Amino acid sequence: MKLNRIDHIGIAVNSIESAGNFFSEILSLKPYNVEIIESQKVRVMAFKIGESKIEVLEAISDESPIKKFIEKKGEGIHHIAYEVDNIRDALADLENQGVFLIDKTPRNGLHGTKIAFIHPKSSAGILTELVER
């Protein structure tokens, strides 16, 4: 499996408005997108920095994984996402190596991407996302 680059860092927050103010007013980054991803029960505000992005994630439901994450660990870095050319091949390769996958098949992500998650138990305690553009 070849990783092309860090696609984004996902940050779990209680309020994307409050967190967004830090990134836009203090760090001078401009949000380029705010989107709701119903399947993941989150609202996302995205910022570009170089070729990578920061995605600020806010729960829109009590069943949201982001809400559960914040209740357990508080606000902070939720996941790191890496871009791959072919997500299905990457998942098959990881599974063949015994990696514990949250998603064995890709699902729809932000901006029409295909995404899949690797369980933190297999990735040094860090929730890891693969992204195919």
Sequence and secondary structure as in RCSB ss.txt:
>XXXX:A:sequence
MKLNRIDHIGIAVNSIESAGNFFSEILSLKPYNVEIIESQKVRVMAFKIGESKIEVLEAISDESPIKKFIEKKGE
GIHHIAYEVDNIRDALADLENQGVFLIDKTPRNGLHGTKIAFIHPKSSAGILTELVER
>XXXX:A:secstr
  EEEEEEEEEEES HHHHHHIIIIIS   EEEEEEEGGGTEEEEEEEETTEEEEEEEESSTT HHHHHHHHH S
EEEEEEEEES HHHHHHHHHHTT  BS SS EE GGG EEEEE GGGTTT  EEEEE 
